[in-house]
């Protein structure tokens, strides 16, 4: 590839003539008097400069006598990202490349099927489609914090099983407890059985301190006691007594004078 360099070439490219009606080359027809198409210098200059511009975009200097430079330049431009920067007048918008972008209303409506979606349009489409969940409408909702669950006022958020169970614990058995979740006030109910509590008026003493299955975090509100009838030799109206010693200890008293006995208790606190 090379630029014309013979003795008839001029130093500067001649200005183009005014644009005319577009058409095609013809060889003419002597029989009908039709003239052949004249090959003007400006047309040849156009072809030459277009090809030289491709070499320039690829950073290739024209070499006289080399006949594959145009192919090399095109290959280099296609394969090298850096060469793309040398191409001028590139489109700066998607529209310039013939890519139509959906409008916000088209994205939200969801009916248009011939246009592309940007990240913003996708977000707008999802936002328009997804609604907040209600008791009658499927949708999205935030997960409640533990504080919101404990307050029990907000009706627009979702409670997870973990937060629903938070604070709930229990021990099932003859001596046990159930600690309710914090959102239910953190109430704790404990129960147990104290055996062979000495009878009233004996050396063993009619009262015994009993350690509860767990310690009340805040305190014990009340304790109730009842006598196990299996340990009584006769029906008696002597009900056992109970008192609160601390967050973890209660005292049970056997008021039955005939024998030691089993005393069942229930302690309530939080």
Legacy VTK file of the C-alpha trace (Angstrom):
# vtk DataFile Version 3.0
C-alpha trace
ASCII
DATASET POLYDATA
POINTS 270 float
0.000 0.000 0.000
1.330 3.444 -0.855
0.187 6.974 -1.684
0.447 8.093 -5.313
3.936 9.497 -5.905
4.512 9.917 -9.648
5.428 13.155 -11.379
1.840 14.112 -12.138
0.731 13.966 -8.470
0.005 17.236 -6.690
1.181 18.162 -3.178
-2.270 18.904 -1.719
-5.521 17.064 -2.142
-7.868 18.996 -4.446
-11.133 20.206 -2.899
-14.126 17.989 -3.643
-16.707 19.021 -6.185
-20.305 19.635 -5.054
-22.223 16.448 -4.336
-24.365 15.195 -7.163
-26.924 12.440 -7.605
-25.567 9.095 -6.475
-25.169 6.380 -9.094
-23.021 3.505 -10.417
-20.153 2.989 -12.876
-20.864 2.001 -16.487
-18.646 1.041 -19.436
-20.899 2.994 -21.782
-22.415 1.703 -25.054
-21.069 2.993 -28.389
-24.044 1.536 -30.213
-26.451 3.706 -28.268
-24.114 6.581 -27.677
-24.055 6.050 -23.881
-20.810 7.389 -22.416
-18.635 5.368 -20.056
-18.396 6.659 -16.476
-15.394 8.952 -16.008
-13.089 7.987 -13.107
-12.311 11.414 -11.570
-9.231 12.109 -9.472
-11.317 12.975 -6.418
-12.878 9.482 -6.464
-9.468 7.836 -6.620
-8.218 10.185 -3.882
-11.174 9.127 -1.745
-10.339 5.420 -2.145
-6.670 6.039 -1.473
-7.235 8.160 1.632
-9.818 5.784 3.081
-7.323 2.931 2.862
-4.470 5.069 4.223
-6.707 6.060 7.161
-7.158 2.380 8.035
-3.370 1.925 8.096
-3.010 5.055 10.226
-5.620 3.813 12.741
-3.614 0.605 13.103
-0.314 2.462 13.426
1.083 0.986 10.205
3.242 3.102 7.870
2.506 2.595 4.133
5.208 0.603 2.300
5.411 0.681 -1.488
5.414 -2.796 -2.961
3.707 -4.476 0.053
0.247 -5.635 -0.844
-1.186 -7.013 2.407
-0.977 -3.944 4.616
-4.706 -3.217 4.477
-5.480 -6.761 5.659
-2.858 -6.466 8.407
-4.277 -3.148 9.568
-7.839 -4.471 9.752
-6.677 -7.561 11.643
-4.710 -5.444 14.091
-7.602 -3.091 14.748
-9.990 -5.984 15.338
-7.652 -7.930 17.652
-6.119 -5.045 19.590
-8.185 -3.121 22.105
-5.625 -0.333 22.083
-6.195 0.276 18.392
-9.853 0.980 19.076
-8.814 4.182 20.845
-7.223 5.425 17.649
-10.466 5.246 15.716
-12.144 8.645 15.666
-15.804 9.583 15.555
-16.881 6.518 17.533
-20.443 6.608 18.937
-20.626 7.773 22.551
-24.096 6.452 23.367
-25.901 3.138 23.004
-28.254 4.825 20.564
-25.182 5.586 18.437
-24.637 1.839 18.076
-28.265 1.280 17.199
-29.182 -0.149 20.639
-32.557 1.126 21.797
-33.035 1.485 25.569
-36.423 1.043 27.225
-37.910 4.074 28.949
-38.811 3.962 32.642
-42.507 3.603 31.863
-41.771 0.752 29.429
-39.594 -0.986 32.049
-42.250 -0.649 34.758
-45.056 -1.769 32.441
-43.105 -4.883 31.378
-44.700 -5.244 27.928
-41.904 -3.973 25.625
-39.910 -6.884 24.158
-37.601 -5.224 21.590
-35.482 -2.860 23.698
-32.556 -3.329 26.058
-32.625 -2.672 29.806
-29.959 -0.808 31.757
-29.255 -1.578 35.437
-31.402 1.423 36.381
-34.331 0.222 34.275
-34.079 -3.268 35.807
-34.237 -1.753 39.300
-37.192 0.415 38.324
-38.977 -2.619 36.857
-38.441 -4.695 40.017
-39.459 -1.811 42.280
-42.688 -1.332 40.331
-43.481 -5.058 40.395
-42.737 -5.925 44.016
-45.180 -4.678 46.630
-45.061 -4.650 50.393
-46.578 -7.776 51.887
-49.875 -7.561 53.761
-52.255 -10.115 55.227
-53.991 -10.355 51.843
-51.178 -9.449 49.382
-48.012 -11.428 48.705
-44.907 -9.256 48.603
-41.766 -8.354 50.530
-41.337 -7.305 54.130
-38.474 -6.514 56.475
-37.367 -8.938 59.164
-38.193 -7.621 62.613
-35.492 -6.886 65.162
-35.704 -8.513 68.577
-36.640 -5.144 70.078
-39.566 -4.818 67.653
-40.714 -8.372 68.462
-40.527 -7.670 72.190
-42.542 -4.470 71.782
-45.272 -6.348 69.908
-46.650 -3.256 68.154
-45.360 -3.247 64.561
-47.648 -5.182 62.185
-45.647 -4.620 58.981
-42.574 -6.808 59.580
-41.865 -10.549 59.636
-40.842 -12.492 62.743
-38.321 -15.303 62.254
-38.465 -18.565 64.256
-35.212 -17.601 66.009
-36.622 -14.330 67.303
-39.939 -15.979 68.123
-38.146 -18.507 70.311
-35.667 -16.042 71.806
-35.710 -16.436 75.601
-37.745 -19.659 75.551
-36.249 -22.580 77.475
-37.578 -25.438 79.535
-36.745 -28.526 81.533
-39.349 -31.273 81.556
-39.358 -33.554 84.587
-40.418 -33.959 88.193
-38.282 -30.907 88.906
-38.361 -28.504 85.998
-39.267 -25.125 84.599
-40.474 -23.227 81.570
-39.058 -19.796 80.735
-41.285 -17.916 78.291
-39.848 -15.693 75.508
-38.880 -12.132 76.273
-41.700 -10.875 74.056
-44.108 -12.646 76.461
-42.654 -10.807 79.429
-39.968 -13.346 80.264
-42.239 -15.108 82.785
-40.700 -18.213 84.399
-42.634 -21.018 86.103
-40.712 -23.602 88.132
-41.919 -26.707 89.883
-40.529 -29.542 91.940
-40.907 -32.102 94.699
-39.160 -32.053 98.075
-39.286 -35.463 99.768
-39.089 -36.336 103.470
-39.592 -32.808 104.752
-39.517 -33.307 108.547
-42.833 -33.364 110.414
-43.782 -30.497 112.619
-42.505 -30.728 116.187
-39.649 -33.185 115.525
-35.929 -32.866 115.760
-35.629 -32.961 112.013
-37.360 -29.600 111.829
-40.541 -28.867 109.898
-38.859 -26.637 107.270
-36.315 -27.169 104.502
-34.563 -24.834 102.096
-34.914 -26.049 98.521
-32.761 -24.875 95.594
-34.851 -24.151 92.515
-34.007 -25.773 89.141
-32.782 -22.385 87.847
-32.186 -18.966 89.325
-34.790 -16.297 88.560
-32.927 -13.496 86.716
-35.028 -10.777 88.362
-36.800 -12.420 91.282
-39.481 -14.800 92.489
-43.007 -13.389 92.709
-44.753 -16.173 94.553
-44.450 -19.805 95.586
-47.253 -22.289 96.216
-46.945 -25.622 98.041
-49.104 -28.688 98.483
-48.707 -31.931 100.445
-48.232 -35.268 98.729
-51.097 -37.436 100.030
-49.089 -40.640 99.471
-46.943 -39.769 102.511
-49.782 -38.934 104.867
-51.151 -41.567 107.253
-54.506 -39.819 107.581
-56.421 -37.018 106.006
-55.279 -33.758 107.511
-56.062 -30.119 107.037
-52.498 -29.116 107.819
-51.411 -27.408 104.595
-47.653 -26.971 104.053
-46.111 -23.524 104.064
-43.726 -21.914 101.604
-41.647 -18.750 101.561
-39.132 -17.038 99.262
-35.532 -16.969 100.470
-33.750 -15.670 97.351
-33.831 -15.775 93.555
-32.703 -19.399 93.675
-33.903 -20.741 97.047
-37.332 -21.223 98.620
-38.278 -22.649 102.007
-40.912 -25.348 102.428
-42.544 -26.130 105.777
-44.315 -29.363 106.759
-47.170 -28.539 109.116
-48.307 -32.149 109.332
-47.500 -33.548 112.755
-47.876 -37.261 112.035
-45.018 -37.845 109.639
-42.453 -36.365 107.305
-43.852 -35.762 103.867
-43.409 -34.925 100.241
-44.163 -31.322 99.429
-44.810 -30.253 95.848
-44.246 -26.624 94.890
-44.731 -24.160 92.049
-42.667 -20.938 91.948
-43.463 -18.037 89.657
-41.134 -15.195 88.751
-39.084 -13.726 85.946
LINES 1 271
270 0 1 2 3 4 5 6 7 8 9 10 11 12 13 14 15 16 17 18 19 20 21 22 23 24 25 26 27 28 29 30 31 32 33 34 35 36 37 38 39 40 41 42 43 44 45 46 47 48 49 50 51 52 53 54 55 56 57 58 59 60 61 62 63 64 65 66 67 68 69 70 71 72 73 74 75 76 77 78 79 80 81 82 83 84 85 86 87 88 89 90 91 92 93 94 95 96 97 98 99 100 101 102 103 104 105 106 107 108 109 110 111 112 113 114 115 116 117 118 119 120 121 122 123 124 125 126 127 128 129 130 131 132 133 134 135 136 137 138 139 140 141 142 143 144 145 146 147 148 149 150 151 152 153 154 155 156 157 158 159 160 161 162 163 164 165 166 167 168 169 170 171 172 173 174 175 176 177 178 179 180 181 182 183 184 185 186 187 188 189 190 191 192 193 194 195 196 197 198 199 200 201 202 203 204 205 206 207 208 209 210 211 212 213 214 215 216 217 218 219 220 221 222 223 224 225 226 227 228 229 230 231 232 233 234 235 236 237 238 239 240 241 242 243 244 245 246 247 248 249 250 251 252 253 254 255 256 257 258 259 260 261 262 263 264 265 266 267 268 269
